[in-house]
């Protein structure tokens, strides 16, 4: 089974991925941020490095999906290939930070990859307000994220909401992370696990 967690920067995807992997003894697939050679450059000069960064993530995510389908274990994935294609890349294009030529090239690559991959069996979307995202980003203290603007996060949030509203590729759980604390409150984590159990039992 393939479970994936989606959400904006700072919504808690990586943390929840780890907690659920530990609880269910699932294998975790994390987003490649530590070894990503483009992140620092991208946040300092977005228009120069946007295409490089998005292609890097697309390649990384595609490889993860192929690994997930070959693996016999249940895998939980931190962020999906769809977020790259339907949220981050079109947002950069709309902001004038990715050229028409690069965006069309990117979309062609994504369409080809999507044609040979399967969607997650269960998608968990972490909905968050901008103040909460900003607080979490500052708390984790990644230096390259210091330049992320509220406008950029707001644009991403709008695209996330539009995307999840029309998502029809599988089962979805939506969690409002402003209202829950799955890190420090075991009851909140327990409620999330109960929702997942209900969905998983419905899948089989």
Order of alpha helices (4+ residues) and beta strands (2+ residues): beta-alpha-beta-alpha-alpha-beta-alpha-alpha-beta-alpha-alpha-beta-alpha
